[in-house]
Amino acid sequence: MNNYFEGYYYKHQKNNDTLCFIVGRSKSEEFIQILTNDAVYQVPFIGNNQFSKQGVKLDIHSENVTLTGEISYGELAPIKYDIMGPFARLPMECRHGIISMRHTLFGEVVLNGKTIDFSGGLGYIEMDAGRSFPKSYIWVQSNDFKEPCSVFASVATIPFLFFHFVGTIALVLYEGREYRFATYLGAKVLACTENQIVLKQGKQQLEIWLRPDAGLKLAAPDKGEMSRTILENPSCFANFKFYLEDKLVFDFNSDHTSFEYEY
């Protein structure tokens, strides 16, 4: 399909080790982007590597990276319904999906000669499809908390028909309950900067404070081609506060939050 991209984001994190894959196809190519805490590797093929809801099997040998091994996943944590809500049925520039908010990892990989054991770590899977990423957006994801908790949040400028609007989608998974924020549910963006996101919807409020390092350069879609450059910090410090009816539910720090900011 012309001007179309589809990509899947697989995150694996244990202690101080983070390994993410962006696997997809665009108008003219298939690709794998590999992210660690301090490096990005571009692989212009998928080959016999396997990426699924069950795990990843890796056999990558290219000029700048060698990566082999297998990581399998425990039970996934899908969300209750499509994060796009009613917008999932409308023609959008970019459609986002969450496949699993968190799952346990089993296995190890060998990256450029270094063995990394991810057993007991946590994973996350999401996807994007459409023509282009939003021109301006912020994206945050973390499972790295002292208690079982997962947070995803995004704010973006969204073109729709003949106008643009600032929209948000976010989800907190805590103590087995799902708390969703979305423009289509009445969520308001009270703050959105490189260091802060504040969302309010009815009686619930999410505050995220970020301290990002310099980001890593990634290829991103623009009109179906992976021709845009964005910055992602796969492992930065952040503080998360969540309130219900003005009562603080949790106040968690994370040293391994994934973060993108394009404004």
Secondary structure, DSSP 8 states (H G I E B T S, - for coil): -TT-EEEEEEEEEETTEEEEEEEEE-SS-EEEEEE-SS-EEEES--TT-EEETTEEEEEEE-SS-EEEEEEEE-S----SS-TTGGGGGS--SEEEEEEEEEEEEEEEEEETTEEEE-TT-EEEEEEEEES---SSEEEEEE---SSSEEEEEEEEEEEETTEEEEEEEEEEEETTEEEEEEGGGT-EEEEESSSEEEEEETTEEEEEEEE----EEEEEEETTEEEEEEEEEEEEEEEEEEEETTEEEEEEEEEEEEEEEE-
